[in-house]
Amino acid sequence: MTIVALKRLHLFGLAEDRDGVLGDLQDLGVVHLEPARPVERRPTTGEDPFAAMRDALAHLLAVRRPHHQVRDAGAFDPVAVQRAALANRDRLLELKDERDGLIHRIGVLEPFGEFTLPPDGALDGRRLWFYSIPHYQMRRLKDLDAPWAEVGRDNRYVRVVVISPTEPPSGPGGVPVPRAHVGSHALSALRRRLDQVELAIDDTQADRESLSRWCHLFARSLARLEDRALLDQARGMAAVDGPLVHLVGWVPVDRAVAVERVAEDRGLAVILRDPVGGEEPPTLMHNPDAVAGGQDLVGFYSTPAYRDWDPSAVVFVSFALFFAMIVSDAGYAAVFAIPLAAVWGRMAASAVGRRLRRLFAWVLAAAAVWGVLVGSYFGLSPPPASLPARVAVIDLTDYEAMMRLAVLAGVGHVAIANLLTARHRWPDRRAAAPLGWVAMLLGGVSWWLTGGVAFGATLAVAGAVAVLAFTRPDAKPLDRLLAGMIALAGLPSAFGDVLSYLRLFALGLASASLAMAFNDLARQAMAGVPGLGVLLALLILIVGHGLNLALALMSGVVHGLRLNFIEFFRWSLSGEGRPFRAFARKAATFKEGSA
């Protein structure tokens, strides 16, 4: 887990060679470009110039049965394919909306049967008004001052037609329910139109499947256009002064040689130097494959500053552990593994997908192991003499022990944040301040667990002195003391952060309790309702455990991330940075057959 060291890059060359240099850098794909001189900020519309192309490609990629991909670009017209795809999408949406409307109108009209409305004027200015009235409200029609007739009925409603020049009022003296909007078309005509729309949808879907043969070439074309837009943006970052051009950016230290090689081939002057104090380089994180998924979790919330440290590995492990403690059921972990297994192969198509599937696999493995240690399988406990019962060493109903465990998890997590911060600052004297916080946390929890033994209090006092003295060790004595006192004022915040980890115990207990409650309800239904009790119990189990699964998943993700992003980051990261965005070609990374 590390933030990659960067070099400040300056390239100088001939202005006439600017596009060639930018093309080589884009091919290399390791430089984060920045404006070489201050530029006037232009108002932006916020519109994505490639949004229409992305929408067209997404529409074609969603086809269930894509056609064989065309590889020869000779007959390919990306503009025509885009127009056809978007027209197909709009036509499909229009037809589906019409189908839904027809189905609704047929459902309203069907109870009244087949009829044709009389032409205008045939009833001497009167019109027909249709109602579906519940049986118990039919007696209220006796006060209606208009002729009406019953045209049908079922076990719930009576179908009534009222003849009146205007819509009859509702309430006393009128009709007790709103009228049915049957429209002006006969039921048979609506059914014929529905058949036509269904056929048109099939034809439009067939056209969509036919267009899907261009997905591969269309995706490559989109990538090339985006590369061209990035190149245009890079041109605007270059500073042209007469015959010379100046490019500025950042490059990882281990790729500086490759940039120097490009400069040598192009005859450019190159300057590579370390960042200076006032500069804020972008942040490029690099982690081993095993914990690289934590990098995506960190980036989801914020990017650490360049001079900070990378918390990806800690977030990876702690998120898996917290999710497991919140779910607290091996059976639920197995259910969560089913959709992951279904998309496992598709997630291998991208580097991000491979990182995330590894993260999800470890998270679910941790949840399964914790569920086994808790001894909960869909809220059921294993038989007392079985192997699962012997390895179930954690009792969620032991409230005192679980509260201690949750508090220890909080103390450990916050202490790790401070330890890694101290390691990052070492050998600067400011490293003693986070070590002081570690001492206060460990001293406080030791004093609590041992019932007031003096060692814990002594350790906490020593930690407070370290925080007081080394929060700003280079400041003047009075400023140094004031900074230490301000830092110590955060002691209630530290106490609150540690207690925040009690949610691990509370949510885990809630998940297990709900699972057991639904199991008990199912048993009672089976015993209390002979015959149908089995079906009723099965329904209770499916609905109850489905609801509990959704709540456990949501709680595990939200609170598992919250404890990292709020409590942990507060004690570890000093600021927010900006991500390193390499000036690279997307078309070069587009794999053959990926569409």
C-alpha positions, -999 to 999 in steps of 0.1 A, spaced: 0 0 0 17 31 -12 13 64 -29 35 64 -60 63 89 -60 60 114 -88 84 137 -107 75 171 -120 79 170 -158 88 199 -181 92 193 -219 104 219 -243 104 215 -281 94 231 -314 58 243 -317 54 226 -351 61 193 -335 35 197 -307 10 172 -320 36 146 -326 49 149 -290 14 148 -276 7 117 -297 38 99 -283 29 109 -248 -7 96 -253 7 63 -267 30 61 -236 1 67 -212 20 75 -181 19 113 -179 -6 134 -160 -7 167 -180 -15 201 -165 -18 236 -181 17 250 -187 5 285 -179 -26 299 -161 -56 296 -184 -89 315 -183 -117 293 -171 -144 290 -197 -179 283 -187 -189 247 -194 -223 234 -202 -216 202 -183 -228 182 -214 -208 151 -224 -201 154 -262 -200 116 -265 -232 110 -245 -252 102 -276 -226 77 -288 -224 60 -253 -262 58 -252 -263 42 -287 -236 17 -277 -253 9 -244 -286 2 -263 -269 -22 -286 -248 -39 -260 -279 -47 -240 -292 -71 -267 -298 -106 -254 -288 -123 -286 -262 -102 -303 -252 -110 -339 -218 -120 -350 -195 -90 -349 -183 -74 -381 -145 -69 -381 -140 -52 -415 -143 -14 -410 -146 -7 -447 -184 -7 -448 -188 8 -413 -204 43 -409 -204 52 -372 -227 82 -377 -253 61 -395 -251 33 -368 -255 59 -341 -286 74 -357 -301 40 -364 -294 28 -328 -309 59 -312 -339 59 -336 -344 22 -327 -342 30 -290 -367 58 -293 -391 37 -314 -389 8 -289 -396 31 -260 -426 46 -278 -440 12 -287 -436 -1 -252 -453 30 -237 -482 25 -262 -484 -12 -253 -486 -4 -216 -513 22 -222 -533 -3 -243 -530 -30 -217 -543 -6 -191 -572 6 -213 -582 -30 -221 -582 -38 -184 -605 -9 -177 -628 -16 -207 -630 -54 -206 -655 -57 -177 -680 -37 -197 -677 -60 -227 -677 -53 -264 -696 -22 -275 -694 8 -298 -701 43 -286 -729 61 -304 -719 90 -326 -720 126 -313 -756 139 -313 -772 105 -314 -784 108 -278 -797 144 -281 -767 159 -264 -764 132 -238 -733 110 -232 -725 76 -217 -706 75 -184 -691 42 -172 -686 31 -135 -674 1 -116 -693 3 -83 -688 -20 -53 -719 -40 -44 -723 -23 -10 -725 11 -26 -752 4 -52 -779 16 -28 -765 51 -32 -776 53 -68 -813 56 -58 -808 93 -54 -791 98 -87 -810 122 -109 -801 105 -142 -810 72 -160 -786 44 -155 -784 7 -164 -765 -23 -151 -744 -39 -179 -725 -65 -159 -713 -76 -126 -687 -99 -108 -682 -109 -72 -669 -74 -63 -683 -48 -87 -714 -39 -106 -708 -23 -140 -731 7 -145 -736 31 -174 -752 65 -167 -768 86 -194 -762 123 -188 -752 155 -207 -724 161 -182 -705 139 -158 -726 131 -128 -714 145 -95 -697 124 -69 -710 121 -33 -746 124 -20 -770 126 -49 -744 114 -74 -722 84 -81 -701 72 -52 -670 63 -72 -649 80 -100 -658 71 -135 -639 46 -156 -620 62 -185 -629 37 -213 -620 59 -242 -637 61 -276 -624 28 -291 -641 -6 -290 -626 -34 -270 -619 -54 -302 -602 -24 -318 -579 -20 -288 -570 -57 -289 -562 -55 -326 -540 -25 -320 -523 -44 -292 -514 -72 -315 -500 -48 -340 -479 -31 -314 -466 -64 -301 -456 -74 -337 -439 -39 -342 -420 -44 -309 -407 -78 -322 -397 -62 -355 -379 -34 -337 -361 -58 -314 -350 -78 -345 -336 -45 -360 -318 -39 -328 -303 -73 -328 -292 -68 -364 -276 -35 -355 -257 -52 -327 -233 -66 -353 -216 -32 -353 -209 -31 -315 -172 -40 -318 -164 -14 -345 -187 12 -328 -169 8 -295 -135 12 -312 -148 43 -330 -160 58 -297 -127 51 -281 -108 68 -310 -131 99 -308 -125 102 -270 -88 99 -277 -91 127 -302 -110 148 -276 -83 142 -250 -57 152 -276 -75 185 -283 -77 191 -245 -40 184 -242 -33 209 -270 -50 236 -249 -27 228 -220 5 233 -240 21 268 -239 32 280 -273 56 309 -273 68 317 -308 86 287 -322 86 268 -289 61 247 -270 62 239 -233 44 209 -217 40 204 -180 29 174 -161 36 146 -135 51 112 -142 58 82 -118 94 79 -109 97 44 -123 84 56 -157 106 87 -160 131 68 -181 104 61 -207 95 98 -209 132 107 -213 134 82 -241 105 99 -259 122 132 -254 154 119 -268 137 105 -299 119 137 -305 149 160 -297 131 176 -268 146 193 -237 133 176 -206 134 186 -169 124 161 -142 125 171 -106 110 162 -72 79 182 -60 86 213 -40 68 225 -9 40 246 -25 31 221 -52 2 197 -48 9 167 -71 -19 143 -80 -22 110 -61 -15 77 -78 -21 47 -55 -5 13 -61 -14 -18 -41 -7 -55 -45 -34 -75 -64 -45 -92 -32 -58 -59 -16 -61 -37 -47 -99 -37 -42 -95 -15 -12 -81 12 -35 -115 14 -53 -133 17 -19 -110 45 -9 -115 63 -42 -152 60 -39 -151 84 -10 -120 105 -14 -85 106 -27 -57 109 -1 -33 139 -6 0 131 -23 20 136 9 -4 115 29 -4 77 31 -25 50 13 -51 34 35 -63 9 9 -51 -23 25 -65 -14 59 -98 -4 44 -99 -37 25 -94 -58 56 -115 -38 80 -145 -35 56 -145 -73 52 -144 -78 89 -171 -52 97 -194 -66 70 -190 -101 84 -198 -89 120 -229 -71 108 -243 -100 87 -233 -127 113 -248 -156 94 -230 -183 73 -262 -191 54 -266 -155 43 -230 -153 32 -236 -184 10 -267 -167 -6 -247 -135 -13 -221 -157 -31 -246 -169 -57 -249 -136 -77 -211 -131 -74 -205 -165 -89 -230 -157 -117 -210 -126 -128 -176 -138 -119 -165 -144 -155 -179 -111 -168 -160 -91 -141 -127 -104 -155 -132 -82 -185 -117 -51 -168 -90 -44 -142 -115 -27 -119 -138 -57 -122 -110 -81 -113 -101 -60 -83 -137 -58 -71 -145 -95 -75 -115 -103 -54 -127 -78 -28 -162 -93 -28 -148 -128 -25 -128 -119 6 -157 -101 21 -180 -131 17 -153 -155 29 -150 -134 60 -188 -133 65 -189 -171 61 -161 -177 86 -176 -153 111 -211 -169 106 -195 -203 114 -178 -189 145 -212 -174 156 -230 -207 148 -258 -192 128 -272 -207 95 -303 -188 84 -309 -181 121 -307 -218 130 -281 -232 154 -264 -265 146 -271 -296 166 -252 -295 200 -230 -325 193 -221 -316 157 -188 -302 144 -204 -268 135 -216 -265 171 -181 -272 185 -165 -245 163 -192 -219 172 -172 -201 199 -189 -167 197 -222 -161 215 -241 -131 201 -265 -132 231 -236 -126 255 -242 -88 255 -214 -79 278 -188 -99 258 -200 -86 225 -200 -50 236 -164 -55 248 -155 -70 214 -171 -41 195 -153 -15 217 -120 -33 212 -126 -33 174 -131 5 176 -100 10 198 -80 -12 175 -92 5 143 -86 40 155 -52 30 170 -41 15 137 -50 48 120 -28 67 144 0 41 143 2 43 105 0 81 106 30 81 130 49 57 107 42 81 78 55 111 98 86 93 112 113 105 120 97 139 124 89 148 160 52 152 150 50 114 149 48 114 187 13 131 187 -5 101 170 15 77 192 2 97 222 -34 91 209 -26 54 207 -14 54 243 -45 72 255 -68 48 236 -49 17 249 -46 32 284 -83 40 285 -95 6 274 -70 -11 297 -83 9 327 -119 0 317 -112 -38 312 -91 -41 344 -114 -22 366 -93 8 373 -57 -6 374 -32 23 376 -12 12 346 -40 21 322 -44 56 337 -6 61 337 -4 51 300 -33 75 291 -17 104 310 16 98 292 -2 98 259 -20 131 267 14 147 275 28 135 241 -2 150 223 1 182 242 39 185 235 42 172 199 11 183 180 31 214 168 67 207 181 83 234 159 60 262 171 67 288 198 61 276 233 28 293 238 15 284 203 28 248 209 9 246 242 -23 261 226 -21 236 197 -18 207 221 -47 218 242 -69 222 211 -59 187 200 -67 173 234 -101 189 232 -108 161 206 -108 135 234 -147 134 236 -147 129 198 -123 100 202 -146 85 228 -176 90 206 -158 74 176 -149 43 196 -184 39 209 -196 43 173 -183 7 167 -210 -6 190 -232 -6 158 -213 -37 148 -227 -56 178 -262 -40 175 -266 -47 138 -252 -82 141 -276 -90 169 -305 -74 150 -298 -95 119 -296 -128 139 -326 -119 160 -347 -112 129 -337 -145 113 -346 -164 145 -379 -145 147 -390 -155 112 -380 -191 119 -402 -191 150 -431 -176 130 -428 -203 104 -428 -230 131 -459 -215 147 -477 -213 113 -469 -249 105 -481 -261 138 -512 -239 140 -526 -243 105 -529 -279 95 -524 -286 58 -519 -250 46 -494 -244 74 -465 -258 53 -472 -233 25 -477 -205 49 -445 -213 67 -426 -214 34 -440 -180 25 -430 -166 58 -394 -180 54 -390 -167 19 -404 -132 26 -388 -128 60 -354 -140 52 -355 -121 19 -362 -89 38 -335 -97 64 -310 -105 36 -317 -71 20 -313 -53 54 -281 -72 62 -266 -63 29 -275 -27 31 -264 -24 67 -231 -43 60 -222 -21 31 -233 13 45 -220 9 81 -190 -11 71 -179 17 48 -190 44 72 -167 32 100 -138 34 75 -147 67 58 -157 87 89 -141 73 121 -110 58 105 -102 85 79 -107 112 106 -77 98 125 -55 89 95 -58 113 66 -50 149 69 -65 162 37 -80 153 3 -60 151 -29 -68 148 -66 -65 116 -86 -37 110 -111 -53 108 -146 -29 95 -172 -30 110 -206 -35 77 -224 -53 62 -254 -85 44 -247 -85 27 -281 -52 11 -273 -67 -7 -243 -98 -18 -262 -96 -56 -265 -105 -74 -296 -139 -91 -292 -147 -72 -260 -179 -59 -275 
